[in-house]
């Protein structure tokens, strides 16, 4: 697969996958989008001291990195689980400039997340552990995961990867979530909203990040 590094409008970088004509993040701002969709509308609405978090698609590691920085500020403990079919090679993720807005010590954490071995639990520090699962989320049965409080659904768009936006996967995720668990995604398509509702979520459209009018937040009541 041919992957290019491209700069977005907030100065942070994203990756462009030529094979499917898709960017990993919003071209209006990679960090800006992740902060809005996953941190502001997801993580910051979880008030428990201990959080189990599942990300669908580790990708560049940006969502995970911002989550780690945020939980350190909030004195929150996070067990982070992520399922990724195609992990990025080091020569790609090591070029991304996500550490620039932060302190050098924080920037080193981004490398630790990527260098953490796959398919085992790794403690990054006393507040944050990560379990990166290399595999196809459609085949993964979630049996090794605890009950989940927060889901980052960050797969490529339904137009590019429609198989990841179907009822079967949402049902598996729903069954693994705690009561009042939250799922957030940048996608606001009516079909996705209806599927989330069909499996039992209470779904609302909320304002999206720059360049996108709306996004979805779903809660398991």
N, C-alpha and C positions, 0 to 999 in steps of 0.2 A: 504494500500500500504506500502510495506517495503522500507524505504529510508535510505541510509547510507551516512555518511559524509566521504569524501575521500580527501586526499591532492593531489594537482596538482603540476606540475614541477616548478612553480614559487613560491611555498610555500603557496599560497592561496588555500582555500578549495572549493570543489564543492559537489554536492549531486548526489548519484547514485540511480536510480529508478530500482529496480530489476525486477519489473513486465514487463517492456518493454526493459530491458537491455540498459539503456540510462543514460548518465551523463547530468547534467544541463549546464555544461560548458566544455570547452576543457580541457582534461587531461594534455595538454602541458602548461597550465597556465590559471586559471579562470580570474583573474584580467587582465592579459596580453591580453587575447582574447577580453574582454569587452572594454578595453581601445582602442584597435586597430580597432575593427569592428564598434563599436557604437559611441565612442567619437572621435577618429581621423578621421574616414572616414564618419561620420555622423554629430555630433554636431559641430565639429570645422569647418565645411563647411557651417554652418548657421551663417550669420553675422548680422542678425536683432537683435535689442535690445530686442524685445519681441518674444518668440517662443512658439508655441503650439506643443506639442510632444505626439505621441501615441506609446505605447509599446504593442506589442502582446505577452502576457505572462510575468507577473510580476516576477514569479519564486522566486529566492533568494533575489531579490531586488538589486542585484549588479549593473545592468545597471542604475537603478534609482539613486542609491547612488553616483556612479561616475559622473553622470550627474549633480547632485546637487553640488558636490565639484567643478566641472569644471565651472559651471555657476557663482559660487561665485568668482572664480579667474578672470573671464572674464567680470564681472559686467553685466551679462545678466539675463533677467527675463524669467523664464520657467514655463509654465502651463503644468504639466505632467499628462497624462491620461494612464491608463494601465488596460487591461482586462485579468483577470485570473480566470480560472475555478476551480482550486484547491489550495487555499491559504495555505501556510505552517503554521504549528503550531509553537507557540513561542519556544517550547523546541528544535526545529530544527534550526530556523534562529538565535536564540540567541547564538548558539554555533559557528557560522561561524566567521572566523578570518579576515574579510575584513577590520576591523579597524586598524590592526597591522601596515600597512605601513604609516598610517596617524596620525595626532595629536589626543589626547584624545577627544578634543572638536569635532573634525570631526567624530570620531567613534560614538559619541552619536547621531549624525544625522542619522546614519543607523538605530538605534532603533526607532527614531521618525518616520521614513518612514514606518516601519513595524507596529508601534502602532497606526498610523493614522487610524481612522475608515474607513470601506469600504462603498462604494456607496454614498459618499458625498465629497465635495471639502474641503480640509484642507490646510491652509497656514502654511508651515513649517517655513518660515521667509518672509521678505519683497520681496525676489527675487524668491521664489520657492513655488508653490502650487501643491498639488497632489490630483488626483481623481482616487482612485482604485475601479474598477468595478468588482464585483464578479459575474461571469457568463460565459456562453459559447459564445465565440466571433462569432461563426457561427450563433447564434441566435440573437446577439445584433445588433440593427439597426443603431447605431451611431447617432441617432437623437439628443441626448443631448450634443454632442460634437461640439466644434467650428471647423472651417476649420483648417486643420493640416499642419504644416510646415515640420515636420520630423517624420519618422516612424522607430521604431526599430522592425524589424520582427524577433523575437527570439523564435519562436515555436520550439518544438522538431523536429528532422529531418524528411524529407519527408518519409523516410523508416518506421519511427515509428508512425507518425501522418499524413498520406497522406491527410486526409480530410482538414487539415489546409493550404495546399499548392495548392489549386485549384482556378480556374479562378474566381469563384463567390466571394470569400473573397477578392481577389486582386481588383476586380471591385468595391466593396464597399469602400475599402480603397482609391483607386484612385479618386473616386467621391467626397471624403471628404477632399482631399488635395488641398492646394493652388498651384497656378502656381509656378513652380520652386521648389516645395516641393521635399524632398529627402526621399527615402526608402533605408535602408541598412539591409543586412542580411549576416550571416556567410556562408550561402549556396551558392554554385556556380554551381549547377546542370543545365545542358542544358535545361531540361524540365521546370525548374522554370524560367530561363531566358526568354524562349520563351513565357511563360504565362504572365510574366510581360510586355513583348513587345506587346503581343496581346491585353492587356487592355489599352495600350497607353503610357507606360513608355519608355523613352530612357534609355537603360540598358548598363552598362559596367562592365566588369570583372576588378577587381583591386587586387593587391597583398593581400593575406590573412595574418592572424596572424601566429606565429610560429606553425608548424605542419600542416598548411593548405596552399596550394599554392595560391588559389584564393578565393575571395568572390564577392558578387554582390552589386553594388550601382545603384539605379534607380532614375531617375528624371522625374517629370511631367512637360513637356514643354508646 
